[in-house]
Amino acid sequence: MNKIIFLQDFFVEDGIGGGAELHDQIVIDHFHDKGILDCKKRCSDLTTEFILDNLDKFWFISNFVSLKNHHKALLAKKAKYLIYEHDYKFAKNRNPISFPDFVVPNRMLYNINFYRSAQKVVCLSKMHREIFEKNMPLQNYENINCSMWSDDQLEIFRRLCKTEKNDKFAVIRSTNPIKKTPESIAFCRRNNLQYELISSKNYLEFMTMMSKYKGLVFMTGHPEPTPRVAIEAKMLNCKFLSQKHLIGVAHEDYFGLSGEDMINKVRDMRDESLEKLIGWMNEV
């Protein structure tokens, strides 16, 4: 197959990303190990000349909020590309939660031709894909069913899942309104749940903290395709309390697993998904 250009708003080394960038790093590493990664490119660094000079490559496009409209149009017209979708960029506000059945008004639809012209649009869960299909009934959708972690990260979870639990629920301490800390606290109080706030910018430290609690309370303000923290909680043998109708992975058959069973399932799904991605690109 052709070499791959991985196009994205930010990468993990930029230090300002989140779950999407952590997930995508696993994909990038796999493409690199397979010898098919040509380069990584930030959307903000893209030029018309670079696109025209690299039309012989396959473009793997993840988050593209900062991608200029004229670059989208050029890619749609001339390039072969796959969109690896992490949220809902068919909607101008990227969040269909306020609309019945998650169907946004036509006036709010966005990037339609960019999605239509992709070889594939890959969603991250069945629920994620269904929301896309309701809003844009295209024929090029595929989906995987989980986020991704490295072998080293999964070994950390394998060790931490044996941690003895206390009798409290964890709530993520954050001033970011997307994290819904006040709503999570309110849920605990309404349901007479003992809770403590936890936070750390260090990933290992945060997972170590969470492993000590009986569960995690996590309220969200948008339909989450595959919230990493939901699977992380389950891999740590913690309960996960949230609004099920907004959590994509909560509708997957495997979500009842926990601890080592979940860790093994996540590893297998990661390996299957990485091979699917390469297979879908080879169909071109």
N, C-alpha and C positions, 0 to 999 in steps of 0.2 A: 504494500500500500504506500501511498504518498506520505512524506514526512508531515508532521502535525505542528501547526502553530497554535499554541494555547493562549487565547485572548480572554482577558479578564480585567475588571476594574482594579482590584488589588490582589496581592499575593501575601502569603503568611509572613514573609520577611519585611513587609511594609509595617507590620505591627498595629494596623488599624482595622483589621478585618475581624471576622468571627467564625461561626460554624461553617459557612460556605467555603471560606478560604482553607480551613483545616481539612474539610472534606476533599476539596480540589487538590490539595497537596498530595493526597494518596493517589489520585488519578495521574497527576503529573509525574510522580515517582515511578509509577507503573509504566507509563509511556517512555520515560527515560530508560528504565531497565530493559524494555523491549527494543530499544534502539530506534524508536519511531518519532521521538520528540525533536523537532527542529529548533524551536525556541519558545520562550514565554514572552508575551507582549501585553503591556497595559493599554487599555482602551484610550487613555489620555495621551499616550505616546504615539498612537497610530497616525500614519500619514497616508495620503492618497498614493504617493509614490511607493510606499512599502506594500500596500495592497496589490498594486499593479505588478510589482516585481515578484510577488509570491502567489500568483494565481495557480501555480503548479502544486502548491501545498494544500493539505486539507486543514480547514480552520475549525478548531474546537472552541466554541464560544460559551463561556460561563457567564457570570454576572456582567452586564453590559450597560449599566445605567449611564456611564460617562461616555459611551460611544456616540460620536456625532451622527446626526441624521444622514448627512451626505455620505458618510462612510458605511452606514447601514445599507443605504440604497445601492452603493457600489458593490458591496459584498453580495447583496441579494441578486444583483444582476449578473455578476461575473464569477463569483467564488463558489466552491463546494464547502459547505459548513454544516455542523451540527450544533444545536443550542442545548446546553446542559443547564436546565432551568432550576433555580433555587427558590423562586417566589412566584410573583404573578405580574410580570412586566407587560402583560396584555392590557392591564388597567393603568390608567394614568397615575393613580395613587398607590399602585402595587398591593392593594389590600381590598379584597371583595367582601369583607366580613359584614358590611352594613347593608348588603343587598339580599333580597329573598333568594334562597337556594344558591347564594354566592354568584349570581348572574348580574354583571354590571350593566348599566345602560349603554346603548350603542355610542352615545356621545363620549363615553369614557374609555372606549376601546383604543388600543395603542399598539404600535409595532406589528400590525396584522400582516403586512407584506413581508416583513422580516421573518416572522414565524413561518408563513406559507412557503417561502422560498428555501427554507432549510431542508437539508436531506432528511434530518430527523430532529424532532423536539423531544428531549428526554426529560421526563418528570421523575420525581423522587419517591412517589408512592402512588397507590391506586387512587386515593382521594385527590391527590394533587392533579393527576391526569384527568380525572372526572371533572374537576372544576375547569380545567382548560377546555375540555370537550364541550362543556355547556356554553362556554363563552365564544369559542372559535371552533366550529366543527370541521377541523382539518383531518387529513388522512395520514399525517406523518408523525403521529405521537407514538412514543414508546415510554416504558417506565421501568425503573428499578424499584426496590422496596425498602431501602434503608440507607442511612449515612455510612461513612467508612472510617475505619481506624487502622493504624499500622499494626504489625505483629508485636512490636515493642509496647505500644499502648495497650493492646489486648492482654499482654502478660501482666501489666500493671493492674488491670481490672481483675485478672485471675487471682492475684495476690490480695487485692483489697476486698474482694467480695466475701472473704472469710472473716472480715472485721466484725467484732461483737457490736451489736446495735444498742443504742440507748432507747428510751421510750418516747422520743420526741420526733417531730417532723422538721425538716430543714426548709427554709425559705431563702431564696437568693436575695441578698441585699444589693440593691442597685437604684441609682437615681434615673436610670434610663426608663422612660415611660413604657417602652416596648416590653420591659421585663415584668411590669405589673406587680411590683413588690407590695404596694398598699392593698391591692385586690387579693393577693395571696394571704396577707396577714388577716384581712377581713374574713376570708374563707375559713381560716383556722379558728378565728374567734367565734364565728357563727356555729361551727361544728364542734366546739369545745376540744380542739386539738392543741396539745402542748407543742410549741414551736420555738425555734431559734433562727436568727438571721445568720447566714454564712456568706462570706465573700473572700476572694483572693484572686489576684491577677496571675498567680502561678497555677498552671493547669494541674500539676501533680498535687500541689497543696490543696487545691479546691476539691479534687476527687477524693483525697484522703479525708478531708472534712466531711464530705457528703456520705462517705462509706460508714460513718459512725451513727447515722440516723436511721430510724425505722422506715422513713420515707421522705419524699420531696413533694411539696405543694408548689405547683407551677401554673399560674393563670396566664393566659395569653390573649392578645388583642387582635390576632389574625389567624386564619386557618394555616396551621404549621404543616408544611409538607412532610418533613422528617426531623423534628427537633432533636438534636443530638443529646440534649440533657435527659430526654425521656428514656432513650436507650441506655445512656450512661447510668442512670438511676437503677434501671432493671439489671444491668450487668453487675452492679454493686449489691444486688440482693435487697434493694430498697423498693418500697411501694412508690407508685407515681400517681399523684392525685391532680387532675386537671379537668378541663372541659373536653370530654372525649370527642364530641362532634367537631372540635377544632384541631385535633391531633391526628395527622395522617397515619402515623405508624400504629396508633391505637386500633385502627381498622384492619391491620394486617394479621394474618393467621398466627404468626409467631409471637405476637405481643404478650401472650400469657407466660412466656419463658422468663427465667431470671437466673442470675448467677452464672455458673459455668455453662449451663445449657444455652443461655442467651449469648454468651461470649463465643461459643462454638458456632452458633447459628449466624452471628454477625460476621465472623471470619469467612464462613462458607458463602454467604450472600455477597460479601465484598469480592471474593474471587470470581464468582459467577458474573457479577455486574461488570467487572473490569473486562472480562472476556466478551460480554455482550456489547460493550461500547466499541471494542475493536471490530467485532463482527458487523455492527451497524455501519461503521465507517467503511468497511470493506465491501458493503453492498453497492457503493457508488460506482 
